[in-house]
Amino acid sequence: MRVLMTCDMVGGVWTYALELARALAAEGVEIVLAAMGDAIPQAARREVARLSNVELFVGPFALEWMSDPWRDVDIAGDWLLAIAAKTRPDVVHVNGYAHAALPFAAPVISVAHSCVVTRHRAVHGCDAPPRWDEYRRRVARGLRAADFVVGPTAAILRDVLAAHRIDAPSRVIANGRSGAEWRPGKKEPFVLAAGHLWDDAKGLTELAACAPRVAWPICVAGSAARPDGTAMSTAGVSYLGELDPCALAAWASRASIYALPARYEPFGLSILDAALSGCALVIGDIPSLREVWGNAATYVPPGDPDALAAAIGSLADAPERRKTFGIAARTRALAFSPATMARRYRELYDELCARDRKAVSA
């Protein structure tokens, strides 16, 4: 089985793609990984080089959710078709939408990791403005063309299909994460959060707002530079800067609480990492996170610094309760294994190939 998989270097899709590719080796799947967006750091290239089942192609193209990216998206489409002609994949796995509409010779799945339209409504409470109309058109066309649509949670899958008025074959396949690097250590009295400080979807500004009412330090890792280059204030929190995965894992192993009061989070890989590290979770009360974490987390209304401060303070003041929530989070996190994720994708790939062979023979 050979799969052409698209991904980008921005956010969690790169992490997801490598985790899945690594686990698919045991399922007998070769991955042709077509990475787009920012230049790939040497450390990331070395990580890919260690995967014997992965062949990497890199294209410096703007991504479909960026501002006016369509010339790059079209050029990237030609690039992907050339890669497909060279490598002849059995399945094309698009981690996005627009390129699912390309005339590939193999069946195509589109994975709904996020969406500008659903994100804008969750964060701002209204529809995305007209400047996103071309995005809407391209996403809808890709979703209609895909043979199958996958989402990491039922919540994001339902919202994306509804937002673009699509009725397509679909399935939930949860993300998975290895616990090799993310393990509990000796816990210390501080709160950890990770993400772009400027990203309203993550709710990190509420952490800064509630910090004066929380006895423990609140440590935040991530970029403080907005996309336009201006700096975001880090007042109120202990700002750790941008950390590589190993450094962030070391902080998570020591943190007693992980807080991410998100307004929009289709799955939440950073939360999964923290849970594997045994942190008690304080997270946004939104359907996707309820779906993933059930009773293994403390939930707060997004945009409410008072509720956030109360939830963190309650756990900080109750060591046994905090320990119970940390154990519950890790236990639930271990169920989201890369092996389970890979097996479910392999099953879907097989289904699509069998359907394709049947259609050809008919």
C-alpha positions in Angstrom: 0.0 0.0 0.0 1.4 3.4 -1.0 -0.3 6.6 0.2 0.4 10.1 -1.1 -0.2 12.3 2.0 -0.3 16.1 2.0 0.6 18.2 5.0 1.9 21.6 6.1 4.5 22.8 8.5 2.2 25.1 10.4 0.5 23.9 13.6 -0.4 20.3 14.5 -0.9 18.8 11.0 2.9 18.1 10.7 2.9 16.4 14.1 -0.2 14.3 13.1 1.3 13.4 9.8 4.6 12.1 11.2 2.8 10.2 14.0 0.5 8.6 11.5 3.3 7.8 9.0 5.4 6.2 11.7 2.6 4.0 12.9 1.5 3.0 9.4 4.9 1.3 8.9 3.6 -1.5 11.0 0.5 -1.7 8.7 2.6 -2.1 5.6 2.0 1.3 4.3 4.5 3.5 2.4 4.0 7.2 2.7 4.8 9.8 0.0 4.8 12.9 2.2 4.2 16.2 0.3 4.9 19.0 2.7 3.9 22.6 1.9 4.2 25.9 3.6 7.2 27.1 5.5 10.7 25.7 4.9 11.2 22.5 6.9 13.8 22.8 9.6 16.8 20.5 9.6 15.6 18.8 12.8 12.3 17.9 11.1 14.1 16.6 8.0 16.2 14.4 10.3 13.0 13.1 12.0 11.6 12.2 8.6 14.9 10.5 7.5 14.5 8.1 10.4 11.2 6.8 9.0 12.0 4.0 6.6 8.5 4.0 5.0 8.5 7.8 4.2 9.6 9.6 1.0 9.5 13.4 1.5 8.7 16.1 -1.1 8.8 19.7 -0.1 7.1 22.6 -1.8 7.2 26.3 -0.5 3.6 27.0 -1.3 1.1 29.2 0.6 -1.7 27.2 2.2 -5.3 27.4 1.4 -6.3 29.0 4.7 -3.8 31.9 4.3 -4.6 35.3 2.8 -5.1 35.2 -1.0 -3.1 31.9 -1.5 -4.8 30.7 -4.7 -2.0 31.1 -7.2 0.2 29.0 -4.9 -2.6 26.5 -4.3 -3.0 26.0 -8.0 0.8 25.6 -8.6 0.9 23.2 -5.7 -1.9 21.2 -7.3 0.2 20.7 -10.4 3.1 19.7 -8.2 1.0 17.2 -6.4 -0.3 15.7 -9.7 3.3 15.3 -10.9 4.3 13.6 -7.6 1.3 11.2 -8.0 2.2 10.4 -11.6 5.8 9.6 -10.4 4.9 7.6 -7.3 1.5 6.0 -8.4 -0.1 5.9 -4.9 -3.0 3.6 -4.1 -4.7 6.3 -2.1 -4.4 10.1 -1.8 -4.7 11.4 1.7 -5.3 15.2 1.7 -4.9 16.9 5.0 -7.0 19.8 3.9 -9.7 20.4 1.3 -8.9 22.2 -2.0 -6.5 19.6 -3.4 -9.0 16.8 -2.9 -10.7 18.1 -6.1 -7.6 17.4 -8.2 -8.0 14.7 -10.9 -6.0 12.0 -9.1 -6.1 8.5 -10.5 -6.4 7.0 -7.0 -9.3 7.4 -4.5 -9.0 10.5 -2.3 -9.8 11.2 1.4 -10.0 14.7 2.8 -9.2 15.1 6.5 -11.0 18.0 8.4 -8.4 19.1 10.9 -9.7 22.7 11.0 -11.7 25.2 8.9 -11.6 29.0 8.6 -15.4 29.2 8.4 -16.1 27.1 11.5 -13.3 28.7 13.4 -14.5 32.2 12.6 -18.0 31.4 13.9 -16.6 29.8 17.1 -14.2 32.6 17.8 -16.1 35.7 16.6 -19.7 34.5 16.8 -20.5 35.4 13.2 -19.9 34.3 9.6 -16.5 34.8 8.0 -16.5 38.0 5.8 -16.8 37.9 2.0 -13.1 37.9 1.5 -13.3 34.2 2.4 -15.8 33.4 -0.4 -13.2 31.8 -2.6 -12.0 29.7 0.3 -15.6 28.6 0.8 -15.9 27.7 -2.9 -12.6 25.7 -2.9 -13.4 23.9 0.3 -16.8 22.9 -0.8 -15.5 21.7 -4.2 -12.8 19.6 -2.5 -15.3 18.1 0.0 -17.7 17.1 -2.8 -14.9 15.6 -4.9 -13.4 13.5 -2.0 -14.3 9.8 -1.9 -14.3 10.0 1.9 -14.1 12.8 4.5 -12.5 12.1 7.9 -12.5 14.2 11.1 -10.6 13.6 14.4 -13.8 14.3 16.3 -17.5 14.0 15.4 -17.9 17.6 16.4 -15.5 19.1 13.8 -16.7 16.6 11.1 -20.3 17.6 11.7 -19.6 21.3 11.8 -17.4 21.4 8.6 -19.9 19.3 6.5 -22.8 21.5 7.7 -20.9 24.8 7.2 -20.2 23.9 3.6 -23.6 22.2 3.0 -21.9 18.8 2.1 -23.4 15.4 2.4 -20.5 13.0 1.9 -19.4 9.6 3.2 -17.5 10.3 6.4 -15.9 8.7 9.4 -14.4 9.8 12.7 -10.8 8.7 13.2 -9.3 10.1 16.4 -5.8 11.4 16.4 -3.1 9.4 18.2 0.0 10.3 20.1 2.9 8.2 21.3 3.6 8.5 25.0 7.4 7.8 24.5 8.4 11.5 25.1 5.4 12.6 27.1 5.5 11.1 30.6 4.7 12.3 34.1 7.6 13.5 36.2 7.7 15.0 39.7 4.9 17.5 39.7 5.5 21.1 40.7 3.1 23.9 41.6 2.7 25.7 38.3 0.2 25.9 35.4 1.4 25.3 31.8 -0.2 26.3 28.5 1.1 26.1 25.0 0.0 27.9 21.8 0.3 31.1 19.8 -0.4 33.8 22.4 -2.2 35.9 19.7 -4.6 33.1 18.7 -8.0 34.0 20.0 -9.1 30.4 19.4 -6.9 29.1 22.2 -8.1 31.5 24.9 -4.6 32.3 26.2 -5.4 36.0 26.8 -7.9 34.8 29.4 -5.0 33.0 31.2 -3.1 36.3 31.4 -6.3 38.1 32.6 -6.8 35.6 35.4 -3.2 35.3 36.5 -3.4 37.9 39.3 -6.1 35.8 40.9 -4.1 32.5 40.8 -1.5 31.7 43.4 0.5 29.5 41.1 2.7 30.8 38.2 1.1 30.4 34.8 3.8 29.4 32.2 3.0 29.8 28.6 5.1 28.4 25.7 4.6 29.6 22.1 5.0 32.4 19.7 4.2 35.9 21.0 4.7 37.4 17.5 1.4 38.0 15.6 1.3 37.1 11.9 1.8 40.7 11.0 5.1 40.7 13.0 3.9 42.8 15.9 4.6 41.5 19.4 1.9 40.3 21.7 2.1 41.3 25.4 3.2 38.6 27.8 2.3 40.5 30.9 0.8 38.4 33.6 2.3 35.1 32.6 5.8 33.5 32.8 6.6 33.5 29.1 8.8 30.5 28.1 9.2 31.4 24.4 8.9 29.0 21.6 10.1 25.5 22.8 11.1 22.5 20.7 9.1 19.3 21.5 11.7 17.9 23.9 11.8 21.1 25.9 8.1 21.4 26.0 7.8 17.7 27.1 10.1 18.4 30.0 8.0 21.3 31.1 4.8 19.2 30.8 6.3 16.4 32.9 6.7 18.9 35.8 3.5 20.9 35.4 0.6 20.0 37.7 -2.1 21.7 35.6 -2.4 22.3 31.9 -4.8 25.0 30.9 -6.3 25.7 27.5 -9.6 27.5 27.7 -10.2 27.2 24.0 -13.1 28.7 22.0 -12.2 26.4 19.0 -10.1 23.3 19.1 -11.1 20.5 16.7 -9.1 17.9 18.6 -6.3 19.4 20.7 -2.9 17.6 20.3 -1.3 19.9 22.9 -3.9 18.8 25.4 -3.2 15.2 24.6 0.5 15.7 25.1 -0.2 17.3 28.5 -2.6 14.5 29.5 0.1 11.9 28.6 2.4 13.9 30.9 -0.1 13.4 33.8 -1.3 17.0 34.0 -4.8 17.8 35.4 -6.6 19.5 32.5 -8.6 22.8 32.6 -10.0 23.3 29.1 -12.7 25.1 27.2 -16.2 23.7 27.5 -16.8 23.1 23.8 -18.3 20.0 22.1 -15.1 18.7 20.6 -13.1 18.7 23.9 -16.1 17.2 25.8 -16.1 14.4 23.2 -12.4 13.7 23.6 -12.0 14.1 27.4 -15.3 13.2 28.9 -15.1 13.2 32.7 -11.3 13.3 32.7 -11.0 17.2 32.6 -12.3 20.3 34.3 -14.2 22.5 31.8 -14.6 26.3 31.8 -16.8 28.6 29.6 -14.5 30.1 26.9 -13.9 33.8 27.4 -14.5 33.8 31.2 -11.4 34.7 33.2 -13.3 34.5 36.5 -14.4 30.9 35.9 -10.9 30.0 34.7 -9.2 31.4 37.8 -11.7 29.6 40.0 -11.1 26.2 38.2 -7.4 26.5 38.4 -7.5 27.7 42.1 -9.8 24.8 43.0 -7.3 22.2 41.6 -4.3 24.0 43.1 -5.9 23.9 46.5 -6.8 20.2 46.4 -3.8 17.9 45.9 -5.7 14.6 45.9 -8.3 15.9 43.5 -5.6 17.3 41.2 -3.8 13.9 41.3 -7.0 12.1 40.5 -7.7 14.3 37.5 -4.1 13.9 36.3 -4.4 10.1 36.5 -7.8 10.2 34.7 -6.4 12.4 31.9 -3.4 10.1 31.3 -5.5 7.0 31.4 -7.8 8.5 28.8 -4.9 9.8 26.7 -3.3 6.4 26.4 -6.4 5.2 24.6 -5.6 7.6 21.7 -2.7 5.5 20.5 -0.9 5.9 17.1 -1.4 2.1 16.5 -5.2 2.5 16.8 -5.2 5.6 14.5 -3.0 3.8 11.9 -5.2 0.6 12.0 -8.3 2.6 11.4 -6.8 4.6 8.5 -5.4 1.3 7.0 -9.0 -0.1 7.1 -10.3 2.9 5.3 -7.5 2.8 2.7 -8.3 -0.9 2.1 -12.1 -0.1 1.7 -11.4 2.6 -0.8 -9.0 0.5 -2.8 -11.4 -2.4 -2.9 -14.2 -0.1 -4.1 -11.9 1.4 -6.7 -11.0 -2.0 -8.0 -14.6 -3.0 -8.2 -15.5 0.1 -10.1 -12.6 -0.5 -12.6 -13.6 -4.1 -13.2 -17.3 -3.1 -13.7 
